[in-house]
Amino acid sequence: MKIERVLALLFVLCGLCWSVGAVTEPNWVECQACQFFMNVAEGELKDNASMTDLALFLTGFCNDTILYKTECTKLALSLTALLASIPKEAARGFPFSYHALCSMVGFCTVDCCATPNLPEQIHLSLTKDPSQMVITWVTSTSITTSYAYYSLQGSTPSTSILAKTYTYTTAGWLGNIHTATLPKLLPFTSYSYRVGSFNGGWSQTFNFTTRGNVSTNSPLTFPISFGVVADLGTVSAGANETIDNLIREVSHSKWNGIIHAGDISYADGYQGRWDEFLRKVQPMTTSIPYITAPGNHELAFEFSSYRHRFNNPIPCNSCMYYSFDWSSSLHVLMIDTESELDVPEMTSAQVNWIAADLNEVANRKGERPFIVVFGHRPFYCSKCTQWEAEYLRGRLENLFLKYNVDLVVVGHVHYYERTSKVWNNEIGLGPMYVVNGAAGNREGLNSFGEPPYPEWSLVRVRKNSYGELTIHNSTHMEWKMKLDPTGEIADQVWITKN
C-alpha cells in the first residue's frame, strides 16, 4: 500500500540517522515512530479533521500496519487518553501541529528555551507580604544554580539571593524553573534586578516598584491600577494584538500589575506553547507582577504546567486560589472555578476559605477596602452555559452580598458584557459583574444570541478588548474596557462607596 511504502522509506531513513549517531531523544524510537505516524495521518486526514478523528484513524491504522506496531498501538491509546484530559473545545478542534502531539503524549521532548543557557520567561509575582517580590524564570536543564541580584533603582544590582530550582517533565518538557523571593523591600520604592548564573549568563537589568503596607495609605498609594485580561494565548492575530497593546500600556502608564483571569497561553498541554507565550509577555511581566487564576485551558495533566510555572501566594499546596492586598484600599480575591472534568467546581474547602478571607477583611479596623474578585467562569452572562453560572452563584453569591464585594471580573465566554449591581437575578443589590473574555484567542468571539436580554445586562460588546481597573482614592474605583488595536475606551463605569 502507499502508506506502507512511505513508512518503509522513513524506516530506512530512520536507520540511517541512527547509524550516524543522530539520536537526541531519550525515547528515540518512540519519538521517530510517532512522527512517522503523524506524517501519515496528516496526509490522509482532511484539513478540518479533529483530534478525535486522528485518534480514530490511528486506532484503525495500527491494526493493519506492520512497522512499529507496538509503538503505533501505544500512540493510539495515549492519544485517546490525552483527549480525556484537555478542554472539550480543543478535542473537538485541532489546535496543535501533528508533531506537537508527539510530545503531549510523552513520545518526544520539548526544549524550553530559545537560547541554550540564558534566563528567559522572566515574570514577577506577589506574596502576602508587601515587602517581598517573587521573580521566576526558566533556563535549560544545564543550569542548576541561579541567582537574583537586586538593589535600589539607579545602583548596580549587588545583593544576591540564591534561587530555588526545580522542574517538571509533563508532556516531554525539558527545562529548569528558578524562583527567588526578594525580602525586606521598602514601600513605594523602585528596585533594579537581574537574574541568571555564572556559567550560563545574565539577563538584562529590569526595574519594579513595590506596593504599600496594608495598614496604611499615603499620597503615594493612588492611583492603584491594573490591566485585566482573560482568554488570550498567542496563536491568533487578535491575541498578539492584545499582547502588543498590553505591553504598550505597561510602557506608558502607571499600571501596578497585570491580572489574567484564566485561559492564559492556550497551551492545552503542549509545553512549547507555554514557553512561547511567556517569552512573548516578558516585556511587561518583568516590571509589574503577573497575577493569574486558572482557566479550563490550563487543565491538561491536572493543571501541572500552571502549578509549576506560576508562584502565587496560595494558602495550601493543592490550592489555586489566593488573595492579596494593595495598600489598605484594595483587597483582591483570585478564585479557582475549574475542575479536571472541564466543568465548574467550587469545593467546600475553597468556599470556606473565601468566607474566612472576606470575614477577616470585614473585621479590620479602619475603612473597608474595595473588594474585587477575579476568576474564570461567569456568574452572570447573557449567552453562556446557564447551569454553570447558576452553580457558581449558588456557591458564592450570598457571600458576595454579605461581605459587600464590589466587582467580579471573569472570562471564559469570548465577548464583553457588564451587568448592573445584581443578586439572585434582581438588580440593585450585590456586586457588578464583568465578562472580559474577548482578548482575541484562537477560538474567536462568541455571539450574544437573539434578544431579549436580561434586565441586568447593561453593556454588550463583541470586539477584541481588554480591561483596566483603577482605584483613584479610598471612595472611587473606575473600570474601563478598551478596544484593540487603538486602546479606545468602549465602556467606562465608576463604583463608589461611602
C-alpha positions as CSV (number, residue, x, y, z in Angstrom):
1,M,0.0,0.0,0.0
2,K,1.0,3.6,-0.5
3,I,1.1,4.3,3.3
4,E,3.2,1.3,4.0
5,R,5.7,2.3,1.3
6,V,6.0,5.8,2.9
7,L,6.6,4.2,6.3
8,A,9.2,1.8,4.9
9,L,11.1,4.7,3.4
10,L,11.0,6.6,6.6
11,F,12.1,3.4,8.4
12,V,15.2,3.3,6.2
13,L,15.9,6.9,6.8
14,C,15.5,6.4,10.5
15,G,18.0,3.6,10.4
16,L,20.5,5.9,8.6
17,C,20.1,8.6,11.2
18,W,20.7,6.0,14.0
19,S,23.8,4.8,12.2
20,V,25.5,8.2,12.2
21,G,24.6,8.8,15.9
22,A,21.9,11.5,15.3
23,V,20.0,10.4,18.4
24,T,18.8,13.3,20.6
25,E,15.6,11.9,22.2
26,P,15.7,9.7,25.3
27,N,12.9,7.5,23.7
28,W,14.3,8.0,20.2
29,V,12.5,5.0,18.6
30,E,9.1,6.0,20.1
31,C,9.6,9.7,19.1
32,Q,10.6,8.8,15.5
33,A,7.7,6.3,15.2
34,C,5.2,8.9,16.5
35,Q,6.4,11.4,14.0
36,F,6.2,8.9,11.2
37,F,2.6,8.0,12.0
38,M,1.7,11.7,12.4
39,N,3.1,12.3,8.9
40,V,0.9,9.6,7.6
41,A,-2.2,10.9,9.4
42,E,-1.6,14.4,8.2
43,G,-1.5,13.2,4.6
44,E,-4.6,11.1,5.0
45,L,-6.9,13.3,7.1
46,K,-8.8,16.3,5.8
47,D,-7.8,19.8,6.8
48,N,-10.8,20.2,9.1
49,A,-10.1,17.0,11.0
50,S,-10.5,17.0,14.7
51,M,-8.2,15.4,17.3
52,T,-10.9,12.8,17.8
53,D,-10.7,12.0,14.1
54,L,-7.0,11.5,14.5
55,A,-7.4,9.1,17.4
56,L,-9.9,7.0,15.4
57,F,-7.7,7.0,12.3
58,L,-4.7,5.8,14.3
59,T,-6.7,3.1,16.1
60,G,-7.7,1.6,12.8
61,F,-4.4,2.1,11.1
62,C,-2.5,0.4,13.9
63,N,-4.4,-2.8,13.4
64,D,-3.1,-3.0,9.8
65,T,0.5,-1.7,10.0
66,I,3.5,-4.0,10.2
67,L,6.0,-1.3,11.1
68,Y,6.3,0.0,14.6
69,K,3.1,-1.8,15.5
70,T,3.8,-1.7,19.3
71,E,4.6,2.0,19.2
72,C,1.6,2.7,17.0
73,T,-0.8,1.0,19.3
74,K,0.7,2.7,22.3
75,L,0.4,6.1,20.5
76,A,-3.3,5.5,19.7
77,L,-4.1,4.6,23.3
78,S,-2.0,7.6,24.6
79,L,-3.8,10.0,22.2
80,T,-7.2,8.7,23.4
81,A,-6.2,9.3,27.0
82,L,-5.0,12.8,26.1
83,L,-8.4,13.7,24.6
84,A,-9.9,13.0,28.0
85,S,-7.6,15.3,29.8
86,I,-7.8,18.5,27.7
87,P,-10.7,21.0,27.3
88,K,-13.6,19.9,25.1
89,E,-13.1,22.7,22.7
90,A,-9.5,21.5,22.0
91,A,-10.6,17.9,21.5
92,R,-13.3,18.9,19.0
93,G,-10.8,21.0,17.0
94,F,-7.1,20.6,16.1
95,P,-5.2,23.5,17.8
96,F,-1.8,21.8,17.5
97,S,0.7,20.6,14.9
98,Y,0.8,16.9,14.4
99,H,4.3,16.8,15.7
100,A,3.4,18.7,18.8
101,L,1.1,15.9,19.8
102,C,4.1,13.6,19.9
103,S,5.4,15.5,23.0
104,M,2.0,15.8,24.5
105,V,1.6,12.0,24.6
106,G,5.2,11.7,26.0
107,F,6.9,10.2,22.9
108,C,9.1,13.2,22.2
109,T,10.6,16.0,24.3
110,V,10.3,19.8,24.1
111,D,13.2,22.1,24.9
112,C,12.2,25.0,27.0
113,C,14.3,27.7,25.7
114,A,15.2,29.9,22.7
115,T,18.9,30.1,23.8
116,P,21.0,27.3,25.4
117,N,21.7,28.9,28.9
118,L,20.4,32.4,29.2
119,P,17.3,33.1,31.5
120,E,14.0,33.7,29.8
121,Q,10.3,33.8,30.6
122,I,11.0,36.2,33.5
123,H,8.0,37.3,35.5
124,L,7.2,38.9,38.8
125,S,4.6,37.8,41.3
126,L,3.4,38.7,44.8
127,T,3.4,37.2,48.2
128,K,1.0,38.1,51.0
129,D,3.8,40.2,52.4
130,P,4.0,43.6,50.6
131,S,7.7,43.9,51.5
132,Q,8.5,40.9,49.2
133,M,8.6,40.3,45.4
134,V,9.0,37.0,43.7
135,I,11.0,36.6,40.5
136,T,10.5,33.4,38.4
137,W,12.5,32.5,35.3
138,V,13.3,29.5,33.1
139,T,16.6,28.1,31.7
140,S,17.8,24.9,30.0
141,T,18.4,21.9,32.3
142,S,22.2,22.5,32.2
143,I,21.7,25.5,34.6
144,T,21.1,24.1,38.1
145,T,22.3,27.1,40.2
146,S,20.9,30.5,39.6
147,Y,20.7,33.9,41.4
148,A,18.8,37.1,41.5
149,Y,20.8,40.3,42.2
150,Y,18.9,43.4,43.2
151,S,19.4,47.0,44.6
152,L,17.7,50.3,44.8
153,Q,17.0,51.6,41.3
154,G,19.9,53.6,40.0
155,S,22.5,51.3,41.6
156,T,24.1,48.3,40.1
157,P,22.3,45.2,41.4
158,S,24.6,43.8,44.1
159,T,22.6,42.0,46.8
160,S,22.2,38.3,45.8
161,I,19.5,35.7,46.5
162,L,20.1,32.1,45.7
163,A,17.1,30.9,43.6
164,K,15.2,27.7,44.3
165,T,15.5,25.5,41.2
166,Y,13.0,22.8,40.2
167,T,11.5,21.2,37.1
168,Y,8.7,19.0,35.9
169,T,8.6,16.6,32.9
170,T,4.9,16.7,31.9
171,A,4.4,16.2,28.2
172,G,8.1,15.9,27.5
173,W,9.1,19.3,28.8
174,L,12.9,19.8,29.3
175,G,13.8,22.9,31.3
176,N,14.6,24.2,34.8
177,I,12.5,26.8,36.7
178,H,14.1,29.2,39.1
179,T,12.4,31.3,41.7
180,A,13.8,33.9,44.1
181,T,11.9,35.9,46.7
182,L,13.4,39.4,47.4
183,P,12.8,40.3,51.1
184,K,12.6,43.4,53.2
185,L,11.7,45.8,50.4
186,L,10.7,49.3,51.2
187,P,7.1,50.5,50.4
188,F,6.6,52.6,47.3
189,T,10.2,52.2,46.2
190,S,11.8,51.3,42.9
191,Y,14.3,48.5,42.6
192,S,16.6,47.2,39.9
193,Y,17.3,43.5,39.4
194,R,18.8,40.9,37.1
195,V,18.8,37.1,37.1
196,G,21.0,34.3,35.8
197,S,24.0,32.2,36.6
198,F,27.8,32.5,36.4
199,N,28.1,29.6,33.9
200,G,25.1,30.5,31.8
201,G,24.9,34.3,31.7
202,W,22.7,37.0,33.0
203,S,19.5,38.8,31.9
204,Q,19.4,42.5,31.3
205,T,18.6,44.7,34.3
206,F,14.9,45.3,34.9
207,N,13.1,47.6,37.4
208,F,9.9,47.3,39.5
209,T,8.2,49.4,42.2
210,T,6.8,48.0,45.4
211,R,3.3,48.5,46.9
212,G,2.4,50.0,50.3
213,N,1.6,48.2,53.5
214,V,-2.0,47.1,54.1
215,S,-2.3,49.0,57.4
216,T,-1.8,52.5,55.9
217,N,-2.4,54.7,53.0
218,S,-0.3,57.6,51.9
219,P,-0.4,60.1,49.0
220,L,1.8,57.6,47.1
221,T,-0.8,54.9,47.2
222,F,-3.0,56.3,44.5
223,P,-3.8,55.6,41.8
224,I,-3.8,51.8,42.0
225,S,-4.2,50.4,38.5
226,F,-4.2,47.0,36.8
227,G,-4.5,45.8,33.3
228,V,-7.1,42.9,33.2
229,V,-7.3,40.2,30.6
230,A,-8.6,36.6,30.1
231,D,-8.7,34.1,27.3
232,L,-5.6,35.2,25.4
233,G,-2.9,32.8,24.0
234,T,-0.5,33.7,21.2
235,V,-1.5,31.7,18.1
236,S,-4.0,34.2,16.7
237,A,-3.6,37.7,15.3
238,G,-6.2,39.1,17.7
239,A,-4.3,37.7,20.8
240,N,-1.0,39.1,19.6
241,E,-2.6,42.4,19.0
242,T,-3.9,42.4,22.6
243,I,-0.5,41.5,23.9
244,D,1.1,44.3,22.0
245,N,-1.5,46.7,23.5
246,L,-0.8,45.4,27.0
247,I,3.0,45.9,26.5
248,R,2.4,49.4,25.2
249,E,0.1,50.3,28.1
250,V,2.7,49.0,30.6
251,S,5.5,51.0,29.0
252,H,3.4,54.2,29.0
253,S,1.1,54.0,32.0
254,K,1.2,53.5,35.8
255,W,-0.3,50.1,35.9
256,N,0.7,48.2,39.1
257,G,0.2,44.7,37.7
258,I,-1.5,42.5,35.0
259,I,-4.4,40.3,36.2
260,H,-5.0,37.3,33.9
261,A,-8.3,35.6,34.8
262,G,-7.6,32.2,33.2
263,D,-7.0,30.7,29.7
264,I,-3.5,32.1,29.7
265,S,-1.4,30.5,26.9
266,Y,-4.0,28.2,25.4
267,A,-1.2,25.5,25.6
268,D,-3.8,22.8,26.3
269,G,-0.9,20.5,27.3
270,Y,1.6,21.5,24.7
271,Q,4.6,22.8,26.6
272,G,6.2,24.7,23.7
273,R,3.2,27.0,23.6
274,W,3.7,27.8,27.3
275,D,7.3,28.7,26.5
276,E,6.3,30.8,23.5
277,F,3.7,32.7,25.5
278,L,5.8,33.5,28.5
279,R,8.6,34.8,26.2
280,K,6.1,36.9,24.4
281,V,4.7,38.7,27.5
282,Q,8.1,39.1,29.2
283,P,8.5,42.8,28.2
284,M,5.6,43.6,30.7
285,T,6.0,40.8,33.3
286,T,9.5,41.9,34.2
287,S,8.4,45.3,35.5
288,I,5.0,44.6,37.1
289,P,3.5,41.5,38.8
290,Y,1.7,39.0,36.6
291,I,-1.2,37.8,38.7
292,T,-3.1,34.7,37.5
293,A,-6.1,32.5,38.0
294,P,-6.5,29.1,36.3
295,G,-9.0,28.6,33.4
296,N,-10.2,25.5,31.7
297,H,-7.4,25.7,29.1
298,E,-4.9,25.1,31.9
299,L,-6.5,21.8,33.0
300,A,-4.3,19.4,30.9
301,F,-2.3,16.9,33.1
302,E,-4.1,18.0,36.2
303,F,-3.0,21.7,35.8
304,S,0.6,20.6,36.1
305,S,2.1,23.3,33.9
306,Y,0.1,26.1,35.6
307,R,1.0,24.9,39.1
308,H,4.7,24.7,38.3
309,R,5.1,27.9,36.2
310,F,3.3,30.4,38.5
311,N,4.3,31.1,42.1
312,N,1.2,32.7,43.7
313,P,0.6,33.1,47.4
314,I,-1.7,30.1,47.7
315,P,-2.9,29.0,51.1
316,C,-2.2,25.3,50.6
317,N,-0.1,23.2,48.2
318,S,-3.1,21.8,46.3
319,C,-4.8,25.2,46.1
320,M,-5.0,27.5,43.0
321,Y,-6.9,30.3,44.8
322,Y,-5.5,33.1,46.9
323,S,-5.9,36.8,47.9
324,F,-3.8,39.8,48.3
325,D,-4.0,43.5,49.4
326,W,-2.7,46.6,47.7
327,S,-2.2,49.1,50.5
328,S,-5.3,49.5,52.6
329,S,-7.7,50.4,49.8
330,L,-7.9,47.2,47.7
331,H,-8.5,43.6,48.5
332,V,-8.3,41.1,45.6
333,L,-9.5,37.5,45.6
334,M,-8.2,35.2,42.8
335,I,-10.6,32.3,42.8
336,D,-10.5,28.9,41.2
337,T,-13.6,27.9,39.2
338,E,-12.1,24.9,37.5
339,S,-12.0,21.1,37.6
340,E,-10.2,18.4,35.7
341,L,-13.5,17.5,34.0
342,D,-13.8,20.9,32.3
343,V,-16.9,21.8,34.3
344,P,-17.1,24.4,37.1
345,E,-16.1,23.3,40.6
346,M,-16.2,25.3,43.8
347,T,-15.1,23.0,46.6
348,S,-16.3,23.4,50.1
349,A,-12.7,24.0,51.2
350,Q,-12.5,26.9,48.8
351,V,-15.9,28.3,49.8
352,N,-14.9,28.1,53.5
353,W,-11.6,29.8,52.7
354,I,-13.3,32.6,50.8
355,A,-15.7,33.2,53.6
356,A,-12.9,33.3,56.2
357,D,-10.9,35.7,53.9
358,L,-13.8,38.1,53.4
359,N,-14.6,37.9,57.1
360,E,-11.1,38.9,58.0
361,V,-11.3,41.9,55.8
362,A,-14.7,42.9,57.3
363,N,-13.2,42.8,60.8
364,R,-10.2,45.0,60.1
365,K,-10.0,48.3,61.8
366,G,-10.5,51.4,59.7
367,E,-12.1,51.9,56.3
368,R,-13.3,49.0,54.3
369,P,-11.2,48.5,51.1
370,F,-12.7,47.9,47.7
371,I,-13.1,44.2,47.2
372,V,-12.7,42.8,43.7
373,V,-13.0,39.1,42.8
374,F,-11.3,37.6,39.7
375,G,-12.0,34.1,38.3
376,H,-12.5,32.4,35.0
377,R,-16.1,31.2,34.6
378,P,-19.1,33.6,34.6
379,F,-21.7,34.0,37.3
380,Y,-23.9,36.2,35.1
381,C,-23.9,36.2,31.3
382,S,-26.5,36.6,28.5
383,K,-25.2,33.8,26.4
384,C,-23.3,31.0,28.1
385,T,-24.0,27.7,29.8
386,Q,-26.6,28.8,32.3
387,W,-26.4,25.8,34.7
388,E,-22.6,26.6,35.2
389,A,-23.4,30.2,36.1
390,E,-26.3,29.1,38.4
391,Y,-24.0,26.6,40.1
392,L,-21.3,29.2,40.9
393,R,-23.9,31.7,42.1
394,G,-25.3,29.1,44.4
395,R,-21.8,28.6,45.9
396,L,-20.7,32.2,46.3
397,E,-23.4,34.8,45.5
398,N,-24.7,35.1,49.1
399,L,-21.1,35.5,50.4
400,F,-20.5,38.3,47.9
401,L,-23.6,40.1,49.1
402,K,-22.9,39.6,52.8
403,Y,-19.4,40.9,52.6
404,N,-20.1,43.8,50.1
405,V,-18.0,42.6,47.2
406,D,-17.8,45.5,44.7
407,L,-16.9,43.9,41.4
408,V,-16.5,40.4,40.0
409,V,-14.5,40.0,36.7
410,V,-14.3,36.8,34.8
411,G,-13.7,35.4,31.3
412,H,-14.4,32.1,29.6
413,V,-17.1,33.5,27.3
414,H,-15.5,35.3,24.4
415,Y,-17.2,38.7,24.4
416,Y,-17.5,41.7,26.7
417,E,-20.6,42.1,29.0
418,R,-21.2,44.3,32.1
419,T,-24.1,44.0,34.4
420,S,-25.8,46.3,36.9
421,K,-25.4,45.5,40.6
422,V,-27.2,42.2,40.8
423,W,-28.1,39.5,43.3
424,N,-30.4,36.5,42.7
425,N,-31.1,37.8,39.2
426,E,-32.6,41.0,40.7
427,I,-30.9,44.4,40.1
428,G,-30.0,46.8,42.9
429,L,-28.0,44.7,45.3
430,G,-24.8,42.7,45.1
431,P,-21.6,43.4,43.1
432,M,-21.3,44.4,39.5
433,Y,-20.2,41.5,37.1
434,V,-18.0,41.8,34.1
435,V,-17.3,39.1,31.4
436,N,-14.0,40.2,30.0
437,G,-13.2,37.2,27.7
438,A,-12.6,39.0,24.3
439,A,-8.8,39.1,24.2
440,G,-8.6,37.6,20.7
441,N,-7.9,34.0,21.4
442,R,-7.7,31.3,18.7
443,E,-11.4,30.3,19.2
444,G,-12.8,33.6,18.1
445,L,-15.6,35.7,19.6
446,N,-18.9,34.3,20.9
447,S,-22.3,35.5,19.9
448,F,-24.8,37.1,22.3
449,G,-27.7,35.3,20.7
450,E,-31.0,36.9,20.0
451,P,-32.8,39.4,22.2
452,P,-34.4,39.9,24.6
453,Y,-31.5,40.2,27.0
454,P,-31.7,40.0,30.8
455,E,-32.6,43.3,32.6
456,W,-29.3,43.2,34.5
457,S,-27.2,43.1,31.2
458,L,-26.3,46.8,30.7
459,V,-23.4,46.7,28.1
460,R,-22.5,44.1,25.5
461,V,-19.6,44.4,23.0
462,R,-18.5,41.8,20.6
463,K,-15.0,43.1,19.8
464,N,-11.4,42.2,20.9
465,S,-10.6,44.1,24.0
466,Y,-9.0,44.2,27.5
467,G,-9.8,45.8,30.8
468,E,-8.3,48.4,33.1
469,L,-9.2,48.7,36.8
470,T,-8.2,51.9,38.7
471,I,-8.7,52.8,42.4
472,H,-8.4,56.6,42.4
473,N,-8.8,57.1,46.1
474,S,-10.5,55.4,49.1
475,T,-14.0,56.0,47.8
476,H,-13.8,55.9,43.9
477,M,-12.9,52.9,41.7
478,E,-13.1,53.0,37.9
479,W,-13.5,50.2,35.4
480,K,-12.7,50.6,31.7
481,M,-12.9,48.3,28.7
482,K,-10.5,49.2,25.9
483,L,-10.7,48.1,22.3
484,D,-7.9,46.6,20.2
485,P,-5.9,47.9,18.4
486,T,-6.2,51.5,19.4
487,G,-7.0,51.3,23.1
488,E,-10.2,53.3,22.6
489,I,-12.4,53.3,25.7
490,A,-15.7,51.5,24.7
491,D,-17.1,51.1,28.3
492,Q,-16.5,53.0,31.5
493,V,-18.1,52.9,34.9
494,W,-17.4,54.3,38.3
495,I,-18.0,52.4,41.5
496,T,-18.2,54.5,44.7
497,K,-18.6,53.8,48.4
498,N,-19.3,56.0,51.4
